[in-house]
Amino acid sequence: MPAVNIFSVSNPGARWDRRLLWILGVGAIVRLVLLFLLGDLELWMDEEQYQEIAVNLTEGRGFALHGQPTSWRPPLYPFILSGLYMLAGTTHPVVARAFQAILSLLNTLVVYLLGRRLFGERAGLWGALLFTVYPSFLLYNNHLLTEMLFTFLLTATAYCFAAYLAGSRLPLLAASGVALGLAVLTRDIVWPMVGVMALLVGYVTRPGFTRWIWHSGVLLLSFLVVITPWVIRNSRVQGTFTLIATNGGLVFFEGNYEHTPLDRPWRSHALEPELKVRRLLPTGLTEGERQSIAFRKGLEFIRDHPGLTFRRAVIKAANVWGLERELVGVLLKGGYGRPGKGAVLLITAAIFGVYALTVLSGMAGLCFGLAQPGAGRAFHLFFAALVVLVTLAHALAFGHPRYHLPLIPLFSVYAAHAWTIRQELWNGRRSWAFKAASLLAGLLFTVWVREILFVEFERFVAGLGGTL
């Protein structure tokens, strides 16, 4: 397959294709309809905590949970909710849901711009269309969770970094550092990406070592300017050095102790009270101190049980890339009303099918991109590193299909590119890239078959039997 310089296939300054307006228009109509239907959804679990913190901020009680100053959740999402509530004059969650619908449309626009910059107009349009009708995101728009904000910020980081790699302009690199910092303040799992990005800056600055140091310093400084104030605040509140949030330690411990479920390990919180990790931690400590102890206990368990830890990690990594069944579970429990069996089956097929198509095609596009020489490889490495980071980090805690969602906009771009060059992909079927993509597809297919037949089938059938 001939090499393609991905940064020269399109002109980023060209006029936008009018078909984008149709895509955005369709996306807006679908989101408006779902907002009307789901605007009064009941809050559950994490949503209740985000809402409580946001209401406390709105009403002048500070960043607090259960009446006490907290670092339990990352700050950006509750602060944005609070700002929205102040502007709207109400703390009703429909305000947040409307904002998230708009944010997801903006994310569609960024997907288009990224796809156009990387692979051309057609890839940008197809990627935008795929993301704007992606079933899981259409539903997550109406949940008070960090998915929509974090996904948007991660996509914005990717676009700014891709633009920097194309032109070596420092303001774009600084913008990518700021966007990454904001993403970390929303969900702290991606903070190591600043190091990956600093290394990839070398693709632009080589062979000048001094220039690489200067550019990397700009990236790091822009990142630290965003997150440092919150780190200082947290450390003061908790009485010990604390980064973005204090829930990570407990999550890590829940995924690495004797009672962690082998399948669906994120259900540790649903165990009998005497089996929960909170019973194994001292009382009377700050959140930060408890987090440090939880991390240490989790690491001790890993050290003492390497074989079990490895087996669990493989299953957790598979769970991260499992079928998007959380919202199907909400559907079966009546969280979206009481649709008939046919509607449930249709929605489930749409969620699973669009996800599988997007990820399999995106993996093929990424593998073939990595096989191509030139400056574009730096961005492919960025995306590959992001996939590996998300997989490994959650394999060490507890994997959940929800955690791959923020990568779907980038997969949409690569999937769209794969569709536009499908003949070239087939012509290169003897290459290592095609073989790697086939191997990954086989692994994912195995994971999905195992989930459907041996993990979720009985639960799905039972839930389906309870629908009208």
C-alpha positions in Angstrom: 0.0 0.0 0.0 1.5 3.4 -0.9 2.6 5.6 2.0 0.3 8.5 2.9 1.4 11.7 4.6 -1.6 12.3 6.7 -0.8 15.9 7.4 -0.9 16.9 3.7 -4.0 15.1 2.4 -6.3 18.1 3.2 -6.1 21.8 3.7 -7.2 22.6 7.3 -7.9 26.1 6.3 -10.4 25.2 3.5 -14.1 26.0 3.8 -16.1 23.4 5.7 -18.2 21.0 3.8 -21.9 21.9 3.9 -22.8 18.3 4.6 -21.4 18.9 8.1 -24.4 21.2 8.7 -26.8 18.3 7.9 -24.9 16.0 10.3 -25.0 18.6 13.0 -28.7 19.3 12.3 -29.6 15.6 12.5 -27.5 15.3 15.7 -29.3 18.3 17.3 -32.7 16.9 16.5 -32.0 13.5 17.9 -30.5 15.1 21.1 -33.4 17.4 21.5 -35.9 14.5 21.3 -33.9 12.4 23.8 -33.6 15.4 26.1 -37.4 15.8 26.0 -37.9 12.1 26.7 -35.2 11.6 29.3 -34.9 15.1 30.9 -36.3 13.9 34.2 -34.2 10.7 34.6 -33.7 9.7 38.2 -30.1 10.2 39.5 -28.3 7.1 40.7 -24.9 6.3 42.3 -22.1 8.6 41.0 -24.6 11.0 39.6 -26.0 11.7 43.1 -22.5 12.6 44.3 -21.8 15.0 41.4 -25.1 16.6 41.9 -24.6 17.0 45.6 -21.2 18.7 45.2 -22.5 20.9 42.5 -25.5 22.0 44.6 -23.2 22.7 47.5 -21.0 24.9 45.3 -24.1 26.7 44.0 -25.5 27.4 47.4 -22.2 28.5 48.9 -21.2 25.5 50.9 -18.0 24.8 49.0 -16.7 21.7 47.4 -18.3 19.4 49.9 -19.9 15.9 50.2 -22.0 14.7 53.1 -21.5 18.0 54.8 -17.7 17.9 54.7 -15.0 19.4 52.4 -14.0 16.6 50.0 -11.5 15.6 47.4 -13.4 12.4 46.5 -14.3 13.5 43.0 -12.3 15.4 40.4 -13.4 19.1 40.5 -14.0 20.3 37.0 -17.4 18.6 36.3 -19.0 19.7 39.6 -17.7 23.3 39.1 -19.2 23.4 35.6 -22.5 22.0 36.8 -22.5 24.7 39.5 -21.8 27.4 37.0 -24.6 26.2 34.8 -27.0 26.1 37.8 -26.1 29.7 38.8 -26.7 30.9 35.3 -30.0 29.1 35.0 -31.3 29.9 38.4 -32.2 26.3 39.1 -30.3 23.1 40.2 -32.6 20.8 38.1 -30.4 18.3 36.3 -32.1 19.0 33.0 -29.8 22.1 32.8 -26.8 19.8 32.8 -28.3 17.5 30.3 -29.0 20.3 27.8 -25.4 21.5 28.2 -24.1 18.0 27.6 -26.2 17.7 24.5 -24.6 20.9 23.2 -21.1 19.7 24.2 -21.5 16.5 22.3 -22.4 18.5 19.2 -19.2 20.5 19.7 -17.4 17.2 20.0 -18.8 16.2 16.7 -17.3 19.3 15.2 -13.9 18.6 16.7 -14.1 15.0 15.4 -14.8 16.4 11.9 -11.8 18.8 12.2 -9.5 16.1 13.4 -10.6 13.7 10.7 -10.2 16.3 8.0 -6.8 17.3 9.3 -5.5 13.8 9.5 -7.1 12.0 6.6 -9.1 14.4 4.5 -12.7 15.7 4.0 -14.4 12.3 3.6 -12.9 10.9 6.7 -13.8 14.0 8.7 -17.5 13.8 7.5 -17.9 10.1 8.1 -16.2 10.3 11.5 -18.5 13.1 12.5 -21.6 11.2 11.3 -20.5 8.1 13.2 -19.9 10.0 16.5 -23.0 12.1 16.3 -25.3 9.1 16.1 -23.3 6.8 18.4 -26.0 5.1 20.5 -24.2 5.0 23.9 -23.2 8.7 23.8 -26.8 9.7 22.9 -27.9 8.1 26.1 -24.9 9.3 28.2 -25.8 12.8 27.3 -28.6 12.5 29.8 -26.7 11.1 32.7 -24.8 13.4 35.2 -21.5 11.7 34.7 -18.1 12.9 33.4 -18.3 11.0 30.1 -19.3 13.8 27.9 -17.0 16.5 29.4 -14.0 14.2 29.6 -14.6 12.8 26.1 -14.8 16.3 24.7 -11.6 17.5 26.4 -9.7 14.4 25.4 -10.8 14.9 21.8 -9.8 18.6 22.0 -6.4 17.5 23.3 -5.9 15.2 20.4 -6.9 17.8 17.9 -4.6 20.5 19.3 -1.7 18.0 19.5 -2.3 16.9 15.9 -2.3 20.5 14.8 0.9 21.1 16.6 2.6 18.1 15.0 1.5 19.4 11.6 3.0 22.9 12.0 5.2 23.0 15.1 3.4 26.0 16.5 3.9 26.5 20.2 0.5 28.0 21.0 -1.1 24.8 19.7 1.2 22.8 21.9 0.3 24.9 24.9 -3.4 24.5 24.1 -3.0 20.8 24.1 -1.3 21.0 27.5 -4.2 23.1 28.8 -6.8 20.7 27.3 -5.1 17.7 28.8 -4.9 19.5 32.2 -8.6 20.1 32.1 -9.2 16.5 31.1 -7.2 15.4 34.1 -9.3 17.7 36.4 -12.3 15.8 35.0 -10.9 12.3 35.2 -7.3 11.9 36.4 -6.5 8.6 34.7 -4.8 10.3 31.7 -2.2 12.4 33.5 0.7 10.2 32.2 -0.1 11.2 28.7 1.8 14.5 29.3 5.0 12.5 29.4 4.1 10.6 26.2 3.3 13.8 24.4 6.6 15.3 25.6 8.4 12.4 24.0 6.5 12.7 20.8 7.3 16.4 20.5 10.7 15.0 19.4 9.2 14.1 16.1 8.8 17.8 15.4 11.9 19.3 17.1 14.5 16.7 16.0 17.4 16.8 15.7 17.7 19.9 18.0 17.9 18.7 21.6 17.6 22.3 23.0 14.5 22.9 20.9 12.9 19.7 22.2 13.6 20.8 25.8 12.0 24.2 25.1 8.9 22.8 23.4 8.5 20.0 26.1 8.8 22.6 28.8 6.0 24.7 27.2 3.8 21.6 27.2 4.6 20.7 30.8 4.2 24.2 32.1 0.8 24.7 30.4 -0.3 21.4 31.9 0.9 22.2 35.4 -0.6 25.7 35.4 -4.0 24.0 35.1 -3.7 21.2 37.7 -1.4 22.7 40.3 -3.9 25.0 42.2 -6.2 22.0 42.8 -3.3 19.8 43.9 -2.3 22.5 46.5 -5.9 22.8 47.7 -6.3 19.0 48.0 -3.1 18.5 49.9 -4.1 21.2 52.4 -7.5 19.8 52.9 -6.3 16.2 53.3 -3.2 16.8 55.3 -1.1 14.8 52.9 0.1 15.1 49.3 -3.0 14.5 47.1 -3.3 14.9 43.4 -6.7 15.3 41.7 -9.1 13.0 43.6 -9.1 10.5 46.5 -11.4 7.8 45.1 -8.6 6.2 43.1 -7.1 4.4 46.1 -10.3 2.8 47.1 -11.1 1.8 43.5 -7.6 0.3 43.2 -8.0 -1.7 46.5 -11.5 -2.9 45.5 -10.0 -4.3 42.3 -7.1 -6.0 44.2 -8.2 -7.8 47.4 -9.5 -11.3 48.3 -13.2 -10.6 47.6 -12.8 -8.9 44.2 -15.2 -10.7 41.8 -13.5 -12.4 38.9 -16.2 -11.3 36.4 -17.7 -7.9 36.7 -15.1 -6.8 39.2 -16.6 -3.3 39.4 -19.4 -4.9 41.4 -17.2 -4.9 44.5 -19.3 -2.1 45.9 -22.3 -4.4 45.8 -20.8 -7.1 48.0 -22.2 -7.8 51.5 -21.2 -4.9 53.9 -18.8 -7.1 55.9 -16.8 -7.9 52.7 -16.3 -4.3 51.4 -12.9 -2.8 51.5 -14.1 0.1 53.7 -14.2 -2.4 56.6 -10.5 -3.1 56.1 -9.4 0.5 56.4 -8.9 2.5 59.6 -11.4 5.1 60.6 -10.8 8.6 61.7 -8.4 9.5 58.8 -8.8 12.0 56.0 -9.7 10.9 52.5 -6.1 11.4 51.4 -4.7 9.3 54.3 -7.2 6.5 53.6 -6.3 6.6 49.9 -2.6 6.1 50.7 -3.4 3.1 52.9 -5.7 1.6 50.3 -3.1 1.9 47.6 -0.6 0.2 49.8 -2.9 -2.7 50.7 -3.8 -3.2 47.1 -0.1 -3.3 46.1 0.6 -5.8 49.0 -2.2 -8.1 47.7 -0.7 -7.9 44.1 2.7 -8.8 45.5 1.4 -11.7 47.5 -0.9 -13.1 44.8 0.9 -12.6 41.4 -0.9 -15.4 39.6 -4.4 -14.4 40.6 -3.6 -10.7 39.9 -2.5 -11.6 36.4 -5.6 -13.7 35.7 -7.8 -10.8 37.0 -5.9 -8.3 35.0 -6.5 -10.2 31.8 -10.2 -10.3 32.5 -10.3 -6.7 33.5 -8.5 -5.6 30.3 -11.0 -7.6 28.3 -13.8 -5.9 30.3 -12.5 -2.5 29.3 -13.1 -3.4 25.7 -16.2 -5.4 26.3 -19.6 -4.7 24.9 -21.2 -1.5 26.2 -23.7 -3.2 28.4 -24.1 -0.7 31.3 -26.8 1.3 29.5 -28.4 -2.0 28.4 -28.6 -2.8 32.1 -30.3 0.5 32.8 -32.7 -0.2 30.0 -33.6 -3.6 31.4 -34.1 -2.2 34.9 -36.6 0.3 33.6 -34.4 3.3 33.9 -35.6 4.6 30.5 -39.2 3.6 31.0 -40.8 0.3 30.1 -40.2 -0.4 26.4 -41.3 -3.7 24.9 -39.0 -6.6 24.3 -38.7 -5.8 20.6 -37.5 -2.2 21.4 -35.0 -3.5 24.0 -33.5 -6.0 21.5 -33.3 -3.3 18.8 -31.6 -0.8 21.1 -29.2 -3.5 22.4 -28.3 -4.5 18.9 -27.7 -0.9 17.9 -25.4 -0.3 20.9 -23.4 -3.5 20.5 -23.3 -3.3 16.7 -22.2 0.3 16.3 -19.5 -0.2 19.0 -18.1 -3.3 17.4 -18.1 -1.7 13.9 -16.4 1.4 15.2 -13.7 -0.3 17.2 -12.8 -3.0 14.7 -12.6 -0.5 11.8 -10.7 1.9 14.0 -8.2 -0.7 15.0 -7.6 -1.5 11.4 -7.1 2.2 10.5 -4.7 2.7 13.5 -2.6 -0.4 12.6 -2.2 0.7 9.0 -1.4 4.3 10.1 1.4 3.0 12.3 2.8 1.1 9.4 3.2 4.3 7.3 6.4 6.4 7.5 6.5 10.1 7.9 5.5 12.8 10.5 2.0 11.4 10.8 3.3 8.4 12.8 3.7 10.6 15.9 0.0 11.1 16.2 -0.7 7.4 15.6 1.7 6.7 18.4 -0.1 9.2 20.6 -3.4 7.4 20.0 -1.9 3.9 20.4 -0.3 5.0 23.7 -3.7 6.4 24.9 -5.3 3.0 24.1 -2.6 1.2 26.0 -2.7 3.5 29.0 -6.5 3.3 29.4 -6.3 -0.5 29.1 -3.5 -1.1 31.5 -4.6 1.5 34.1 -8.1 -0.1 34.4 -6.7 -3.6 34.2 -4.9 -2.7 37.5 -8.1 -1.4 39.1 -11.3 -2.8 37.8 -12.1 -2.8 34.1 -15.5 -1.5 32.9 -16.7 -1.1 29.3 -17.7 2.5 30.2 -14.0 3.4 30.4 -13.3 3.0 26.7 -16.0 5.5 25.7 -13.7 8.6 25.8 -11.6 7.0 23.0 -14.6 6.4 20.7 -14.3 9.9 18.9 -10.7 9.0 17.9 -11.8 5.5 16.9 -14.5 7.1 14.8 -11.9 9.1 12.9 -9.7 6.0 12.3 -12.8 3.9 11.4 -13.9 6.5 8.8 -10.4 6.5 7.3 -10.4 2.7 7.1 -13.7 2.8 5.2 -12.5 5.4 2.8 -9.4 3.3 1.9 -10.9 -0.1 2.3 -9.5 -1.3 -1.1 -6.0 -0.2 -0.1 -6.4 -2.1 3.2 -7.4 -5.2 1.4 -4.5 -4.9 -1.1 -2.2 -4.7 1.9 -3.5 -7.9 3.5 -0.1 -9.5 3.5 1.4 -6.7 5.6 2.1 -6.9 9.4 -0.5 -4.2 9.9 -3.3 -6.3 8.4 -2.2 -9.3 10.5 -2.1 -7.2 13.6 -5.5 -5.8 13.0 -6.9 -9.3 12.3 -5.3 -10.6 15.6 -6.9 -7.7 17.6 -10.2 -8.3 15.9 -10.0 -12.0 16.8 -9.2 -11.2 20.5 -12.1 -8.7 20.7 -14.5 -11.2 19.1 -13.4 -13.8 21.6 -14.0 -11.4 24.5 -17.5 -10.5 23.2 -18.5 -14.1 22.7 -17.4 -15.0 26.2 -19.3 -12.1 27.6 -22.5 -12.9 25.8 -22.6 -16.6 26.4 -20.9 -17.1 29.8 -21.3 -13.8 31.7 -24.3 -11.8 30.6 -26.7 -14.2 28.9 -28.7 -15.3 31.9 -28.8 -11.9 33.3 -30.0 -10.4 30.0 -32.7 -13.0 29.5 -33.9 -12.5 33.1 -34.0 -8.7 32.6 -35.7 -9.1 29.2 -38.4 -11.2 30.8 -39.2 -8.3 33.2 -39.9 -5.9 30.3 -43.4 -5.2 29.0 
